[in-house]
Amino acid sequence: MRKSLLIVAHAPSDNTRALLDAVHTGAVEAGGGVQVTCLSPFDSDPDAVLAANAVILGTTENLGYMSGALKDFFDRIYYPCLEETQGLPYALFVRAGHDGTGTCRAIQSITTGLRWRAVQEPLVCRGAFDRRFIEDCRDLGAGMAAGLEAGIF
């Protein structure tokens, strides 16, 4: 059975869209046997999460917190997915103008409640936009897809 990787990310600017595109490209290129679905937080729903074998979350840092779009996603999927997705592997990337600490802490709190399993430390793209963020995001997508395809998580 083909495994499914869901990418749910808020990308409101050209720079954040480039990061999301890099995550998606890395996942598609590395995970030949993995179905990769990329949705905005507003377009994702509990069924999409329930169908996934792993999730990559992406958000901007907004006033030291996750984007309202990602918070809305969590509000809508939390209870329908609570009992059904325990242990779901996930990774996180954050585009942070500052340090991203509050954003990561808030998402960790929610994913801990869902009993999801972080498979790597959050990728926080801090400060002024740097082209290396794109490579880091591509590596994140590739690592998640390859790990999922290999059965590592």
C-alpha positions as CSV (number, residue, x, y, z in Angstrom):
1,M,0.0,0.0,0.0
2,R,1.4,3.4,-1.0
3,K,2.1,5.7,2.0
4,S,0.8,9.2,2.2
5,L,2.6,12.4,3.3
6,L,0.5,15.4,4.0
7,I,2.0,18.9,3.9
8,V,-0.1,21.5,5.7
9,A,1.5,25.0,5.5
10,H,0.5,28.6,5.6
11,A,2.5,30.5,2.9
12,P,1.2,34.1,2.6
13,S,4.2,35.6,0.9
14,D,6.6,34.9,-2.0
15,N,9.3,33.9,0.4
16,T,7.1,31.5,2.4
17,R,5.7,30.1,-0.8
18,A,9.3,29.3,-1.9
19,L,9.9,27.5,1.4
20,L,6.7,25.5,0.9
21,D,7.5,24.7,-2.7
22,A,11.0,23.5,-1.6
23,V,9.5,21.1,1.1
24,H,7.0,19.8,-1.5
25,T,9.7,19.3,-4.2
26,G,12.1,17.6,-1.8
27,A,9.3,15.2,-0.7
28,V,8.3,14.4,-4.3
29,E,11.8,13.8,-5.5
30,A,12.9,11.7,-2.5
31,G,9.7,9.7,-2.0
32,G,9.0,8.0,-5.3
33,G,6.6,5.6,-3.6
34,V,5.0,8.1,-1.3
35,Q,1.9,10.1,-2.3
36,V,2.6,13.7,-1.4
37,T,-0.4,16.0,-0.8
38,C,0.1,19.7,-0.2
39,L,-2.8,21.8,1.3
40,S,-3.2,25.2,2.9
41,P,-4.5,25.0,6.4
42,F,-7.8,26.3,5.2
43,D,-8.2,23.5,2.6
44,S,-7.2,20.7,4.9
45,D,-9.6,18.8,7.0
46,P,-9.8,15.8,9.4
47,D,-10.2,13.4,6.5
48,A,-6.9,14.5,5.0
49,V,-5.1,14.0,8.3
50,L,-6.7,10.7,8.9
51,A,-5.6,9.5,5.4
52,A,-1.9,10.5,6.1
53,N,0.9,8.4,7.3
54,A,2.9,11.5,8.3
55,V,2.5,15.2,8.3
56,I,4.7,18.2,7.7
57,L,3.4,21.4,9.2
58,G,4.6,24.9,8.1
59,T,3.8,28.3,9.5
60,T,4.9,31.8,9.8
61,E,5.7,33.3,13.2
62,N,3.0,35.8,13.9
63,L,3.4,37.8,17.1
64,G,5.4,35.0,18.7
65,Y,2.7,32.4,17.8
66,M,1.7,30.2,14.8
67,S,-0.3,31.7,12.0
68,G,-4.0,32.0,12.5
69,A,-4.5,29.7,9.5
70,L,-2.6,26.9,11.2
71,K,-4.4,27.5,14.5
72,D,-7.7,27.2,12.6
73,F,-6.5,23.9,11.1
74,F,-5.8,22.5,14.5
75,D,-9.1,23.8,15.9
76,R,-11.0,21.9,13.1
77,I,-9.0,18.6,13.2
78,Y,-8.2,18.2,16.9
79,Y,-11.2,16.3,18.2
80,P,-12.0,14.3,15.0
81,C,-8.3,13.2,14.9
82,L,-7.5,12.9,18.6
83,E,-8.1,9.2,19.1
84,E,-7.3,8.1,15.5
85,T,-3.9,9.7,14.8
86,Q,-1.9,8.9,18.0
87,G,1.7,8.4,17.1
88,L,1.4,10.2,13.8
89,P,4.9,11.2,12.7
90,Y,5.3,14.9,12.0
91,A,7.9,17.6,11.3
92,L,7.6,21.4,11.5
93,F,9.1,24.3,9.6
94,V,8.7,27.9,10.8
95,R,9.5,31.1,9.0
96,A,10.4,33.3,11.9
97,G,11.3,37.0,11.8
98,H,12.5,36.6,15.4
99,D,13.4,33.4,17.2
100,G,10.4,31.1,16.6
101,T,10.4,29.9,20.2
102,G,6.7,30.7,21.0
103,T,5.6,29.3,17.7
104,C,7.3,26.0,18.2
105,R,6.1,25.8,21.9
106,A,2.5,26.4,20.9
107,I,2.6,23.7,18.1
108,Q,4.4,21.3,20.4
109,S,1.7,21.8,23.0
110,I,-1.1,21.0,20.5
111,T,0.8,18.0,18.9
112,T,1.5,16.6,22.4
113,G,-2.2,16.7,23.1
114,L,-2.8,14.9,19.9
115,R,-0.1,12.5,20.8
116,W,1.7,13.0,17.5
117,R,5.4,12.1,17.3
118,A,8.0,14.7,16.2
119,V,10.6,12.9,14.1
120,Q,13.0,15.8,14.1
121,E,13.7,19.1,15.7
122,P,11.6,22.0,14.2
123,L,13.3,23.7,11.3
124,V,13.2,27.4,12.2
125,C,14.2,29.8,9.4
126,R,15.1,32.8,11.5
127,G,15.8,36.4,10.7
128,A,16.2,38.0,7.3
129,F,15.3,35.7,4.4
130,D,18.3,33.6,3.3
131,R,18.4,31.4,0.2
132,R,19.8,28.6,2.4
133,F,16.3,28.3,3.9
134,I,15.2,26.9,0.6
135,E,17.8,24.1,0.7
136,D,17.0,23.3,4.4
137,C,13.3,23.1,3.5
138,R,14.0,20.8,0.5
139,D,16.0,18.6,2.8
140,L,13.1,18.5,5.3
141,G,10.7,17.3,2.7
142,A,13.1,14.8,1.3
143,G,13.9,13.4,4.7
144,M,10.3,13.0,5.7
145,A,9.4,11.3,2.4
146,A,12.4,9.0,2.4
147,G,11.9,8.0,6.0
148,L,8.3,7.3,5.4
149,E,9.0,5.2,2.3
150,A,11.8,3.3,4.1
151,G,9.4,2.5,7.0
152,I,11.6,4.4,9.5
153,F,8.5,6.2,10.8
